[in-house]
Each structure stands twice: as structure tokens, then as C-alpha cells.
Amino acid sequence: MKKLRTHAAVKSIVGIVLLLVIFSGVVSIIGFRSFTDVLLEQYADGAFLTAHTAAGLVDPDRIDYYAWSGEATAEYRETWARMDQLCNSSGATFIYVIQPDRTDYAHITFIFSTINHETSYTVYDHGYVRETTNDEYREKYRALYEQTAEEELVIRDKGYIETDPHITAMIGLKGSDGTVQGILCVQRQMDVLTGARKTFLHKVGVALVLLVLLVIAGQSAFLHRTLLQPLRLMSEEAVRFSRENVASGTKLRDSIRNRDEIGQLAESIDTMEEQLESYVENLTRITAERERISTELSLATRIQAAMLPMSFPAFPGRNDFDIFASMDPAKEVGGDFYDFFLVDDDHLCLVMADVSGKGVPAALFMMASKIVLASNAKMGKSPAQILTDTNASICAHNREEMFVTVWLGILELSTGKLTAASAGHEYPALRQPGDAFELFKDRHGFVIGGMEGVRYKEYELTLKPGAKLFLYTDGVPEATDADERLFGTERMLEALNTQPEAAPEQVLRNVRAAVDAFVKDAEQFDDLTMLCLEYRGARDGDTRRGEEA
């Protein structure tokens, strides 16, 4: 039963039948009222015609005489007889003449009263006094006597009434002096009207039932052919396609030949199946390709990680310095890199670099740059010469016009002397013992790979025992939150100075925690690379060698 109620055809037919019933109801009400109004108008016209004819049979100036003499006079009986004949020949139910009590019109006295002999109603005798039926009659009697109306009509077909539904036409009987001497009333029963209305309603009801049955039969056949059968075919095809994911050899457009929206839908389903089949094939191929790329990227990530010194402590046999570094790429692989290695037993090379761009191209350029830089540094060159030669080598083979910013320093471990050069890289942050971290605004040179023939300059500074050097890429100060605000160097320095005496590893942890707390759920925009060196001073053997020299 529930399935039947949710059936599309049932819903459609019920909707149409409801609309048909509503439309028929509206039309029936309009027709019923119009029909009733026309018949009432005809009844009223006939009643008034009879009333005026009857008024010609009564001498208004003799009303008082009739009221006094009663039925004894031959004149009264003759007038009554003519009125009785008119009543029976005109189809009226009653014809009577009354005189209301003019003090309040609450009572009426019957002067003449005739009745249609074919009815079973009781006629009122001459001189019978009764209460006025209701206020409506009272006001109409008053209007006729006061001559504010020439004629009045009462329609009684609702509520409790003594007789069947009827109308009463009333006219005033004016004497020779122009005053109303009495009221002549003609009452006609509305049995013909009510019978006609019942017949009308019966016919409308029968027509509606036949029309509803016709609509149900016709609509069912029409919907089955144009809607239900096509929908069934499309539903079965949808189930088949969801199970097999292969377009059907028999197209819906060949089975459903509707030229309406159903036909367009069938054609769309055929097209959709063809496109989905092609899409599934492409998706399968793309998924396999992405899995291959993901595997290769994972391998590239491991290769890149292997290119960077990742084992800490990096120099477990050395107690004259401590170093820690980290690199978190924005993608699977990044363009940032750091490096540190001993050129000899007394010289430590430090490198922090940032390649333009991101992803695989930046990672490839990064590895090439790192190899060239390390090769030049291990040849014992000065920082300025290392950058100059590296720039010349990269520019000679830089068809993609990529570049890299580099900060490179060589620390003499026995003395704490740091010789450094910058190729457009971020300012390092330096902390001498007992002080706070501050930016060291060194002199920048042009980026590596940006232009041939660039010569770089270097500078020197001395690290006292207990000093710390913090190197980083622009991914730290340019870390961005959801409101597009930058982390900035001020927040970076605040994080560095949270625990300035901490070991290098903890210093990097503090900076990373501050960055994460700032950006929150915002996506990492750039590679984030940091390095921290703590210089502890020359080893005892190195100090003695320096004194002997």
C-alpha cells in the first residue's frame, strides 16, 4: 500500500483528480448560484405580476369596509372569489391582503386570504390576527406603508419556516388619497426551484464521477506509455550501469522515442554512460600515474633528505661546538637546503640556501647547487671565492634561469673567527654570551645564478665561547596565518630569546612551536629551514697550539 502511494502515476493521477474536483466544485458553485439567481428572478417576476393583477381586484378605499363588514357582504365574497380564482390559475400558493398594526408593525390582521386548492396548507380566516413573522417582515411592512418602497420581496429558504421554501411578493394598496390602506401579498413555493437545483447538483455529481473515471483511465494509459515505461527502462539501465560500469550496447534513445524532456533525459543518460566509461578509464590511468608519481616523489624525498646531514649529534667526537638543523618542505620535496661539514680539523663550513620556486624543479636545482657549493668549499677557498665560482658554474648551465640565495660561512674553531659571505640571503641572527639574539645585518651580494660575472665580498666576526648563530630561510619570517599576516623577524627573535641559553635543538623547537602557534591551521606556504650553531670555544689541544705559535 505504501509503495502504491509513492508511485509516480498514482501521485500524478491523484493530483489531476484533485485539481479536477476543485475546478468542478468552483464551476458547480458558480453555476448553482447563477442558476438559483435566474430562477429566483423568474419567481419574483411572476409573483409581482400576480400581485399587481390581484391589486386590480381590490378597491383600496374599501379595505376598512372589508375589515369591518367581513364575509357577510356580497361585495367581499365576490372580491374573494376573483382573488381565489387568480391564486389557483397563476400558480401562487397564497394571495392575501393584510393590515399591520401601524404602531410597531408587530401584528397583522388578515382581510383576504386565498390558497391554492392543490396544496395542503391552512388558510387564515377573515379578521385573523397574528404576530409578524420576524423583523425582516416588520421593516418591509413599514417601508411599504411609509412609501419608501413601492414593492418588497422576501425569500425564505433557510432556517425554521412554517412552510416549504418560498418567496413572498408585497405591494402597497394605495387609496384615492395616496395613502397605503393595506398590503397585498403573493406567496409562491419554491418546490420547482429546489427540485431544479437538486437535479442540477445530481447531474454535476454524475458528470464529475464519469469525468474522474475517464481521467484516471486516460491518464493511466498516457502515463504508462509516456512516463512510466521510459522511467522503468532508465531505472533498470541505471542499476545495470552502476553494477557493470560499462555503457550499454542498446541505447536508451533507441528504445525511448519521446521527443519531450523524457527523451532528452534518455539521451543524456546514454551520453553520461559514455562519458563515465571514458572517465573511469582515464581515472584508472591517472590513478596509476599518480601512484607512480607519488612513489617517485617519495623516493625523491628520501634522496633529498639523504643529501642533507640529518644525523645528530653531527660530530659526536667534538665538544668545541654543537649544531642542529631541520628542513620541512612545503611540498613533497623542497628548494631550501642547509649544509655543514669540516673543511679540515679546524674549519667548519656552514651553508643556508633557498632556491627559487618549489617542488621537483627546485629540488633538482637545490641538489646541483649544494654539490657545487660543497665542491668549491672543500677546495679550501674563501667564502667570497666559493660564491663567485659557484655563480659562474651555475650561470653557465642555467637554461631555466633559476637562482638561489646563499649564506655561507667558515668558522675557525680554534679562534672563533667567522668569515662569511651572503648572496642575497636572510640576515643571520647572532647571540654573544650573556646577550640576546639579534639580527646581524650583513652586506648582501646578488643571488647565485642571477647574473654572470658577479664577484662577492666577505666579512668577518668573532664568536665568543657560548655564542650562538641562527640561520634560516624566508619560510620562517614569511610564514602566513589565515588572515594573511606574516610571522615576521620580530616574532622570530622573540621565539629565539624564549630560552637563549638552550641547546641548538631546543632553540629550533622553540621557533617552530612559535610558527605553528601563529599560523594555526593555515597551509604551509613555503619551505621552512633552520640551523643553529653553538660555539663552545677551542679545545684544550687547540689552545696550546695557539700559545706555542
Backbone torsions as a table, in degrees:
resi	resn	phi	psi	omega
1	MET	NA	-41.1	179.7
2	LYS	-65.7	-39.6	178.4
3	LYS	-63.4	-37.4	179.0
4	LEU	-64.4	-39.5	-179.3
5	ARG	-66.5	-28.9	-178.6
6	THR	-91.9	1.4	-179.8
7	HIS	-68.4	137.0	-176.5
8	ALA	-61.8	-40.9	-179.0
9	ALA	-64.6	-42.9	179.7
10	VAL	-61.2	-45.2	179.1
11	LYS	-60.7	-42.9	-178.6
12	SER	-64.8	-46.2	-178.6
13	ILE	-65.3	-44.4	178.8
14	VAL	-59.9	-40.7	178.8
15	GLY	-63.2	-43.4	-179.6
16	ILE	-67.4	-41.6	179.5
17	VAL	-63.0	-42.1	178.0
18	LEU	-61.1	-43.8	177.7
19	LEU	-63.3	-39.5	179.4
20	LEU	-64.7	-42.3	179.0
21	VAL	-63.7	-44.3	179.2
22	ILE	-62.5	-44.6	-180.0
23	PHE	-63.5	-43.1	179.7
24	SER	-64.9	-38.9	178.2
25	GLY	-62.0	-44.6	179.1
26	VAL	-62.8	-46.2	179.6
27	VAL	-63.5	-39.6	-179.6
28	SER	-64.7	-43.1	179.2
29	ILE	-62.3	-45.3	179.1
30	ILE	-62.5	-46.1	-179.9
31	GLY	-64.5	-40.4	-179.7
32	PHE	-61.6	-46.0	-179.2
33	ARG	-67.5	-41.2	178.8
34	SER	-64.1	-43.9	179.1
35	PHE	-60.7	-44.5	179.7
36	THR	-63.6	-43.1	-179.2
37	ASP	-62.0	-41.5	-179.5
38	VAL	-65.2	-46.3	179.9
39	LEU	-64.6	-40.1	177.3
40	LEU	-62.2	-39.3	179.0
41	GLU	-63.5	-41.9	177.8
42	GLN	-65.1	-42.1	177.2
43	TYR	-59.7	-46.9	-178.0
44	ALA	-63.0	-44.2	179.6
45	ASP	-60.4	-43.8	179.5
46	GLY	-65.0	-40.5	-179.8
47	ALA	-64.9	-43.1	179.7
48	PHE	-68.2	-35.8	176.9
49	LEU	-62.6	-42.9	177.3
50	THR	-64.1	-40.8	-179.1
51	ALA	-62.3	-43.6	-180.0
52	HIS	-67.9	-35.0	176.7
53	THR	-65.9	-44.2	179.5
54	ALA	-64.6	-33.5	-180.0
55	ALA	-62.7	-27.4	177.9
56	GLY	-73.1	-13.3	-179.2
57	LEU	-89.7	-12.9	-175.0
58	VAL	-114.6	134.7	175.8
59	ASP	-90.3	109.3	-177.6
60	PRO	-56.9	-32.3	-178.3
61	ASP	-70.2	-13.2	-178.4
62	ARG	-102.4	6.8	-177.0
63	ILE	-60.1	-46.0	-179.5
64	ASP	-63.4	-37.9	178.3
65	TYR	-63.7	-44.8	178.5
66	TYR	-60.4	-40.6	179.9
67	ALA	-64.2	-34.8	-176.9
68	TRP	-81.9	-44.2	-172.7
69	SER	-80.8	-29.3	-179.9
70	GLY	72.4	-149.4	-172.8
71	GLU	-84.6	2.2	-173.3
72	ALA	-71.1	-29.7	-173.4
73	THR	-86.2	149.5	178.3
74	ALA	-66.9	-32.3	179.8
75	GLU	-62.0	-45.0	-178.8
76	TYR	-63.0	-46.2	-177.9
77	ARG	-64.7	-35.4	179.5
78	GLU	-67.0	-43.7	179.2
79	THR	-63.1	-44.3	-179.8
80	TRP	-60.7	-39.5	-178.0
81	ALA	-64.8	-42.2	178.5
82	ARG	-65.6	-38.3	179.6
83	MET	-67.5	-38.8	178.3
84	ASP	-64.6	-40.4	179.0
85	GLN	-63.8	-42.6	178.9
86	LEU	-63.1	-40.0	-178.9
87	CYS	-60.7	-42.0	-176.6
88	ASN	-80.5	-23.2	-179.7
89	SER	-90.8	-21.4	-175.4
90	SER	-93.2	-10.6	-177.7
91	GLY	86.4	6.5	177.2
92	ALA	-73.3	154.6	175.7
93	THR	-87.8	-45.9	176.8
94	PHE	-133.8	145.0	164.1
95	ILE	-130.8	121.8	-178.2
96	TYR	-146.9	156.0	177.8
97	VAL	-118.2	133.2	-177.8
98	ILE	-131.6	158.8	170.8
99	GLN	-123.8	113.0	178.2
100	PRO	-75.2	156.1	171.2
101	ASP	-74.7	111.4	-168.5
102	ARG	-78.5	-1.8	176.9
103	THR	-70.9	-43.2	178.8
104	ASP	-143.4	4.4	178.6
105	TYR	56.0	27.4	-178.7
106	ALA	-87.3	-15.7	178.7
107	HIS	-132.8	153.2	177.3
108	ILE	-131.6	149.6	177.5
109	THR	-116.8	128.1	-179.2
110	PHE	-81.9	126.1	176.0
111	ILE	-97.4	-53.5	174.0
112	PHE	-121.8	145.2	176.5
113	SER	-153.4	114.2	179.2
114	THR	-121.0	159.5	-176.4
115	ILE	-140.4	148.1	175.0
116	ASN	-69.2	126.3	-173.2
117	HIS	-67.2	-16.3	-177.9
118	GLU	-84.8	-3.1	179.1
119	THR	-101.0	168.9	-179.4
120	SER	-111.1	14.6	-179.5
121	TYR	-75.3	161.2	179.4
122	THR	-94.5	135.0	178.8
123	VAL	-94.1	145.1	179.8
124	TYR	-85.2	135.8	-180.0
125	ASP	-73.9	163.6	177.4
126	HIS	-59.7	133.2	177.7
127	GLY	82.9	3.8	-179.2
128	TYR	-70.7	132.8	-179.9
129	VAL	-112.5	134.8	178.4
130	ARG	-146.0	162.7	178.7
131	GLU	-71.2	146.9	174.7
132	THR	-61.1	139.8	-172.4
133	THR	-55.4	-51.1	-179.9
134	ASN	-161.9	-177.6	-177.2
135	ASP	-64.9	-30.2	179.3
136	GLU	-62.0	-46.9	177.7
137	TYR	-62.1	-43.0	-177.3
138	ARG	-57.7	-45.0	-178.6
139	GLU	-68.9	-33.4	179.0
140	LYS	-72.2	-38.4	174.7
141	TYR	-59.8	-43.3	-179.0
142	ARG	-63.2	-43.2	-178.7
143	ALA	-62.5	-38.5	-179.8
144	LEU	-70.4	-43.0	-179.1
145	TYR	-68.4	-37.5	179.4
146	GLU	-85.9	1.2	174.5
147	GLN	59.6	32.3	169.9
148	THR	-83.9	-9.2	175.6
149	ALA	-143.6	142.4	178.2
150	GLU	-84.3	-29.7	-179.8
151	GLU	-153.2	154.8	-179.1
152	GLU	-136.6	154.2	-179.2
153	LEU	-133.1	132.9	175.3
154	VAL	-117.8	129.2	177.1
155	ILE	-113.4	121.7	-178.0
156	ARG	-124.7	99.9	177.4
157	ASP	-138.6	15.0	179.5
158	LYS	-134.3	150.8	177.3
159	GLY	74.8	-169.5	-178.4
160	TYR	-80.2	125.2	174.3
161	ILE	-137.3	153.9	-175.9
162	GLU	-67.9	-33.5	-177.6
163	THR	-117.8	-179.9	176.4
164	ASP	-65.7	166.2	178.0
165	PRO	-49.7	136.4	-176.6
166	HIS	-156.2	171.6	172.2
167	ILE	-123.2	151.6	177.8
168	THR	-129.3	119.5	176.9
169	ALA	-96.9	133.9	-175.7
170	MET	-127.1	137.4	172.4
171	ILE	-136.2	150.9	178.3
172	GLY	-85.0	138.8	177.6
173	LEU	-96.5	106.9	-176.4
174	LYS	-91.3	135.0	175.8
175	GLY	-82.2	-177.2	-178.0
176	SER	-66.7	-22.2	178.5
177	ASP	-87.1	3.2	176.6
178	GLY	87.7	-2.3	179.1
179	THR	-92.9	153.9	179.6
180	VAL	-80.9	125.1	-177.8
181	GLN	-100.9	-19.0	-179.3
182	GLY	-172.2	174.8	-179.2
183	ILE	-123.9	127.2	177.5
184	LEU	-98.6	128.4	-176.6
185	CYS	-121.2	138.7	174.0
186	VAL	-122.9	121.0	-179.9
187	GLN	-109.9	131.0	177.5
188	ARG	-125.3	130.4	177.4
189	GLN	-72.3	148.1	-177.5
190	MET	-103.1	33.6	-180.0
191	ASP	-63.6	-36.2	177.5
192	VAL	-66.2	-41.6	-179.9
193	LEU	-63.8	-49.4	-179.0
194	THR	-64.1	-37.9	177.3
195	GLY	-64.4	-40.9	179.5
196	ALA	-66.2	-37.9	179.0
197	ARG	-66.5	-41.2	177.6
198	LYS	-62.0	-41.9	178.4
199	THR	-61.8	-41.4	179.6
200	PHE	-61.5	-47.4	-179.2
201	LEU	-64.8	-38.6	178.7
202	HIS	-61.8	-45.3	-178.9
203	LYS	-65.0	-41.4	178.8
204	VAL	-62.5	-43.5	179.5
205	GLY	-61.6	-45.1	178.7
206	VAL	-63.1	-43.1	179.9
207	ALA	-62.7	-39.2	-179.9
208	LEU	-65.2	-44.1	179.7
209	VAL	-61.3	-46.4	179.2
210	LEU	-62.5	-40.4	-179.7
211	LEU	-66.6	-40.2	178.0
212	VAL	-62.1	-45.7	178.1
213	LEU	-61.1	-41.1	179.0
214	LEU	-64.0	-41.9	179.9
215	VAL	-64.5	-43.7	-179.2
216	ILE	-60.9	-45.7	-179.2
217	ALA	-66.2	-48.8	-177.9
218	GLY	-66.2	-43.2	-179.0
219	GLN	-67.0	-37.5	178.5
220	SER	-61.6	-46.6	180.0
221	ALA	-64.9	-42.1	-178.7
222	PHE	-65.0	-46.4	-178.9
223	LEU	-65.9	-36.8	179.6
224	HIS	-62.7	-40.7	-177.2
225	ARG	-77.1	-42.1	-171.6
226	THR	-96.3	-19.5	-174.3
227	LEU	-126.9	-56.2	-170.5
228	LEU	-66.5	-47.4	-179.7
229	GLN	-63.9	-45.3	175.2
230	PRO	-60.7	-40.9	179.3
231	LEU	-64.0	-38.5	178.2
232	ARG	-62.4	-44.2	179.3
233	LEU	-62.6	-41.7	-179.7
234	MET	-68.4	-37.2	178.4
235	SER	-64.7	-45.3	179.3
236	GLU	-63.0	-38.2	-179.8
237	GLU	-68.5	-37.3	178.8
238	ALA	-64.2	-42.2	178.1
239	VAL	-63.5	-43.2	-179.9
240	ARG	-63.2	-43.8	-177.2
241	PHE	-67.7	-38.6	179.2
242	SER	-64.7	-25.7	-179.4
243	ARG	-85.7	-36.4	-172.3
244	GLU	-106.0	-25.7	-178.5
245	ASN	58.7	31.5	179.2
246	VAL	-131.6	131.2	179.7
247	ALA	-62.5	142.0	-177.5
248	SER	-74.2	146.2	175.4
249	GLY	-72.7	-30.2	176.5
250	THR	-95.1	113.4	-175.1
251	LYS	-79.3	145.3	177.3
252	LEU	-62.8	-33.0	-179.3
253	ARG	-63.3	-23.6	177.8
254	ASP	-81.4	-26.4	-179.4
255	SER	-91.9	-31.2	-178.8
256	ILE	-110.2	110.4	-173.8
257	ARG	-104.9	18.1	176.3
258	ASN	-62.3	141.7	177.8
259	ARG	-104.6	23.1	179.9
260	ASP	-111.0	-159.4	-178.9
261	GLU	-61.4	-31.7	178.3
262	ILE	-63.3	-43.8	177.3
263	GLY	-63.6	-39.4	177.8
264	GLN	-65.2	-38.5	178.1
265	LEU	-64.6	-42.4	178.8
266	ALA	-61.3	-43.2	178.8
267	GLU	-65.7	-37.1	178.7
268	SER	-65.7	-37.8	178.4
269	ILE	-65.3	-41.5	176.6
270	ASP	-58.9	-46.4	-179.8
271	THR	-64.1	-40.8	-179.2
272	MET	-63.1	-42.2	179.9
273	GLU	-61.9	-43.1	179.9
274	GLU	-63.3	-43.7	-179.3
275	GLN	-68.7	-39.0	179.1
276	LEU	-66.0	-39.5	177.9
277	GLU	-61.4	-43.7	177.3
278	SER	-65.9	-38.5	-179.4
279	TYR	-65.1	-42.2	179.2
280	VAL	-62.1	-41.0	178.2
281	GLU	-62.8	-45.7	179.7
282	ASN	-65.1	-39.6	-179.3
283	LEU	-64.4	-39.6	178.2
284	THR	-62.8	-43.5	179.1
285	ARG	-66.2	-43.4	-179.1
286	ILE	-66.3	-38.9	178.5
287	THR	-61.6	-43.1	178.1
288	ALA	-63.6	-39.8	179.2
289	GLU	-65.9	-41.2	179.1
290	ARG	-65.7	-37.8	177.4
291	GLU	-63.6	-38.5	177.6
292	ARG	-65.6	-44.1	179.9
293	ILE	-64.8	-40.7	178.8
294	SER	-61.3	-39.9	178.1
295	THR	-64.7	-42.5	-180.0
296	GLU	-67.1	-38.9	178.3
297	LEU	-65.4	-39.9	177.6
298	SER	-61.2	-41.2	177.0
299	LEU	-64.7	-41.1	179.3
300	ALA	-63.4	-37.8	178.0
301	THR	-62.4	-43.4	179.3
302	ARG	-66.9	-37.8	179.2
303	ILE	-65.6	-44.3	-179.8
304	GLN	-63.7	-43.1	178.9
305	ALA	-61.5	-37.3	-179.9
306	ALA	-68.1	-23.9	179.1
307	MET	-73.8	-21.1	-177.7
308	LEU	-100.7	145.1	175.2
309	PRO	-68.1	113.5	-173.9
310	MET	-117.6	-4.2	-177.9
311	SER	-93.2	124.8	-179.8
312	PHE	-129.7	139.6	1.6
313	PRO	-67.3	139.7	-173.1
314	ALA	-71.9	-34.4	-179.2
315	PHE	-129.9	79.6	-173.2
316	PRO	-63.4	-21.1	-179.7
317	GLY	-87.4	-2.8	-177.1
318	ARG	-108.1	134.6	175.6
319	ASN	-116.6	6.1	-180.0
320	ASP	-87.4	-8.1	175.3
321	PHE	-158.3	160.6	175.3
322	ASP	-134.5	142.6	-176.1
323	ILE	-143.1	145.8	176.3
324	PHE	-149.8	142.8	-178.4
325	ALA	-146.1	159.6	177.8
326	SER	-151.6	151.3	177.3
327	MET	-140.4	119.7	178.0
328	ASP	-117.4	103.6	-177.9
329	PRO	-72.2	150.7	176.6
330	ALA	-72.2	-28.8	175.7
331	LYS	-117.3	-168.1	-177.5
332	GLU	-58.8	-39.7	175.8
333	VAL	-127.8	155.6	-175.0
334	GLY	-128.5	180.0	-179.6
335	GLY	-107.5	-12.3	176.1
336	ASP	-74.2	151.6	169.5
337	PHE	-157.5	156.2	173.7
338	TYR	-130.3	164.2	177.0
339	ASP	-158.8	152.1	172.9
340	PHE	-155.5	138.6	-178.8
341	PHE	-162.9	157.5	177.4
342	LEU	-85.7	118.4	174.7
343	VAL	-69.6	-40.6	170.8
344	ASP	-149.5	-169.7	-174.0
345	ASP	-68.7	-18.4	-176.7
346	ASP	-115.0	1.3	-177.2
347	HIS	-129.4	123.5	179.6
348	LEU	-109.2	123.4	178.6
349	CYS	-94.2	132.0	178.6
350	LEU	-119.5	133.1	-179.4
351	VAL	-132.8	135.2	170.7
352	MET	-135.2	125.0	-173.3
353	ALA	-141.4	156.8	-179.2
354	ASP	-141.6	112.3	-179.7
355	VAL	-82.3	143.7	175.9
356	SER	-66.1	141.0	179.5
357	GLY	86.9	-177.1	-177.8
358	LYS	-140.9	175.3	173.4
359	GLY	77.2	-156.2	-173.2
360	VAL	-63.1	-46.0	179.3
361	PRO	-57.8	-43.8	179.1
362	ALA	-64.5	-38.0	-179.5
363	ALA	-64.7	-40.7	178.7
364	LEU	-65.2	-43.9	178.9
365	PHE	-64.6	-37.3	178.6
366	MET	-60.3	-46.6	-177.6
367	MET	-66.3	-39.0	178.5
368	ALA	-64.8	-43.2	-179.3
369	SER	-64.1	-41.9	-178.2
370	LYS	-62.4	-42.0	-179.2
371	ILE	-65.2	-44.0	-179.0
372	VAL	-64.9	-44.2	179.2
373	LEU	-61.0	-47.6	-179.1
374	ALA	-62.8	-39.7	-179.5
375	SER	-62.5	-43.8	179.8
376	ASN	-68.6	-37.9	-178.3
377	ALA	-67.0	-39.1	-177.1
378	LYS	-73.4	-6.5	176.5
379	MET	-87.3	3.0	176.0
380	GLY	83.0	17.8	-179.5
381	LYS	-77.2	162.4	175.1
382	SER	-77.0	160.5	179.2
383	PRO	-55.5	-43.7	-179.8
384	ALA	-62.1	-42.5	-179.0
385	GLN	-69.0	-36.2	177.6
386	ILE	-59.9	-47.0	-179.6
387	LEU	-66.9	-39.4	-179.1
388	THR	-63.9	-46.8	-179.5
389	ASP	-69.1	-36.7	178.4
390	THR	-64.7	-40.4	178.1
391	ASN	-62.4	-42.7	-179.8
392	ALA	-63.9	-40.7	-179.1
393	SER	-67.3	-43.8	-177.7
394	ILE	-70.8	-41.1	-179.7
395	CYS	-62.8	-29.2	-179.1
396	ALA	-68.7	-20.8	-177.5
397	HIS	-130.5	26.6	-174.5
398	ASN	-100.9	70.3	-179.6
399	ARG	-68.0	-30.4	-179.0
400	GLU	-82.9	-1.7	177.1
401	GLU	55.1	41.6	173.3
402	MET	-87.3	164.1	179.1
403	PHE	-144.6	169.9	-178.9
404	VAL	-144.6	134.9	172.5
405	THR	-89.1	140.8	-174.4
406	VAL	-139.4	135.7	163.6
407	TRP	-116.3	125.4	-177.2
408	LEU	-132.9	129.6	178.2
409	GLY	-136.1	149.0	176.2
410	ILE	-120.6	118.1	-177.7
411	LEU	-98.6	123.5	173.5
412	GLU	-83.8	109.7	-169.3
413	LEU	-69.9	-26.9	-177.5
414	SER	-75.3	-26.7	-176.1
415	THR	-117.8	-19.2	-175.9
416	GLY	84.4	6.6	179.7
417	LYS	-75.9	126.8	-179.7
418	LEU	-113.6	120.4	175.1
419	THR	-107.6	125.9	-172.7
420	ALA	-139.9	160.6	174.7
421	ALA	-145.2	149.3	-177.2
422	SER	-126.3	131.4	174.4
423	ALA	-107.8	72.5	176.1
424	GLY	69.5	22.9	-175.7
425	HIS	-94.5	169.9	-179.5
426	GLU	-62.8	150.4	176.7
427	TYR	-64.6	136.2	175.3
428	PRO	-74.2	160.3	175.2
429	ALA	-109.4	128.4	-173.8
430	LEU	-121.6	140.6	174.5
431	ARG	-132.6	117.9	173.1
432	GLN	-87.0	159.2	-176.9
433	PRO	-53.9	132.9	179.1
434	GLY	80.6	-8.6	179.8
435	ASP	-103.9	179.9	176.7
436	ALA	-100.5	163.3	174.5
437	PHE	-65.4	134.4	175.7
438	GLU	-139.7	152.2	176.4
439	LEU	-71.4	134.6	174.1
440	PHE	-101.1	104.9	-173.9
441	LYS	-83.7	87.3	-178.5
442	ASP	-82.0	175.8	-178.8
443	ARG	-86.6	126.3	-177.6
444	HIS	-91.6	142.1	167.9
445	GLY	-104.0	-179.5	-179.0
446	PHE	-75.2	156.2	-176.8
447	VAL	-64.6	152.0	177.3
448	ILE	-73.5	130.2	179.4
449	GLY	90.5	-1.5	-177.7
450	GLY	-84.5	-31.3	-176.7
451	MET	-161.9	139.8	179.5
452	GLU	-74.2	154.9	173.5
453	GLY	78.3	9.6	179.4
454	VAL	-76.1	135.8	176.6
455	ARG	-115.0	135.2	-172.8
456	TYR	-105.7	151.0	178.5
457	LYS	-113.2	153.1	-177.7
458	GLU	-120.6	166.9	178.4
459	TYR	-139.7	166.1	-178.2
460	GLU	-126.0	147.7	169.8
461	LEU	-150.7	160.2	-175.3
462	THR	-112.5	129.5	175.9
463	LEU	-96.1	122.8	176.9
464	LYS	-82.4	156.5	177.5
465	PRO	-56.4	128.4	-176.4
466	GLY	97.7	-4.5	179.7
467	ALA	-73.8	155.6	177.7
468	LYS	-130.4	143.2	176.9
469	LEU	-122.6	128.4	-178.4
470	PHE	-117.2	120.3	178.2
471	LEU	-113.7	149.1	-174.6
472	TYR	-160.3	166.8	172.4
473	THR	-104.5	172.9	-176.0
474	ASP	-67.7	-8.4	176.2
475	GLY	-63.6	-20.9	179.1
476	VAL	-78.9	-61.0	-178.5
477	PRO	-68.9	-22.3	-178.6
478	GLU	-98.0	12.6	172.8
479	ALA	-60.0	133.9	-169.1
480	THR	-120.2	137.2	176.9
481	ASP	-91.3	-174.5	-176.3
482	ALA	-66.0	-20.9	179.4
483	ASP	-95.1	15.7	178.3
484	GLU	65.6	24.8	175.7
485	ARG	-91.2	144.8	-179.8
486	LEU	-90.5	147.8	177.3
487	PHE	-65.0	-46.0	172.0
488	GLY	79.7	161.4	-178.8
489	THR	-73.2	-27.7	179.2
490	GLU	-63.3	-46.8	177.7
491	ARG	-65.3	-34.5	178.5
492	MET	-63.1	-44.6	179.3
493	LEU	-65.0	-38.0	177.0
494	GLU	-60.6	-42.2	178.8
495	ALA	-66.3	-39.3	178.5
496	LEU	-63.4	-37.2	-176.2
497	ASN	-88.8	5.4	175.0
498	THR	-62.8	-44.4	176.4
499	GLN	-138.0	71.9	-174.7
500	PRO	-63.0	-23.9	-178.8
501	GLU	-85.5	-6.1	-175.3
502	ALA	-66.6	162.6	176.5
503	ALA	-67.0	158.1	-177.8
504	PRO	-53.3	-40.6	-179.8
505	GLU	-60.9	-43.3	179.8
506	GLN	-68.7	-34.5	177.1
507	VAL	-59.8	-44.6	178.8
508	LEU	-66.3	-37.2	178.1
509	ARG	-62.6	-41.5	-179.6
510	ASN	-63.1	-42.3	179.5
511	VAL	-66.3	-43.5	-178.5
512	ARG	-65.5	-38.7	178.4
513	ALA	-63.4	-39.1	178.6
514	ALA	-66.5	-39.6	177.7
515	VAL	-64.0	-46.1	-179.6
516	ASP	-63.1	-39.9	179.5
517	ALA	-66.6	-28.6	-179.3
518	PHE	-78.8	-49.8	-175.5
519	VAL	-77.9	-24.7	-179.9
520	LYS	55.7	-118.4	-174.1
521	ASP	-91.2	3.0	-179.2
522	ALA	-66.5	147.0	-178.2
523	GLU	-70.3	139.9	177.9
524	GLN	-66.3	125.0	-173.3
525	PHE	-90.8	-34.1	-173.1
526	ASP	-137.5	163.2	175.6
527	ASP	-61.3	145.6	-177.3
528	LEU	-124.7	107.1	-173.2
529	THR	-127.8	134.3	-177.4
530	MET	-142.1	153.4	175.6
531	LEU	-146.5	138.6	177.6
532	CYS	-132.2	129.2	178.7
533	LEU	-115.9	132.4	171.5
534	GLU	-112.1	120.2	178.8
535	TYR	-94.3	120.6	-175.7
536	ARG	-100.3	-8.1	179.1
537	GLY	109.5	165.0	-176.7
538	ALA	-66.9	149.2	175.3
539	ARG	-72.4	160.9	-176.1
540	ASP	-57.1	-43.3	179.5
541	GLY	-62.8	-38.8	-180.0
542	ASP	-66.0	-37.4	-178.9
543	THR	-65.0	-43.8	179.7
544	ARG	-63.2	-39.9	179.0
545	ARG	-63.6	-38.9	178.6
546	GLY	-64.3	-37.8	-179.2
547	GLU	-68.9	-38.4	178.9
548	GLU	-64.6	-36.7	179.3
549	ALA	-65.0	NA	NA
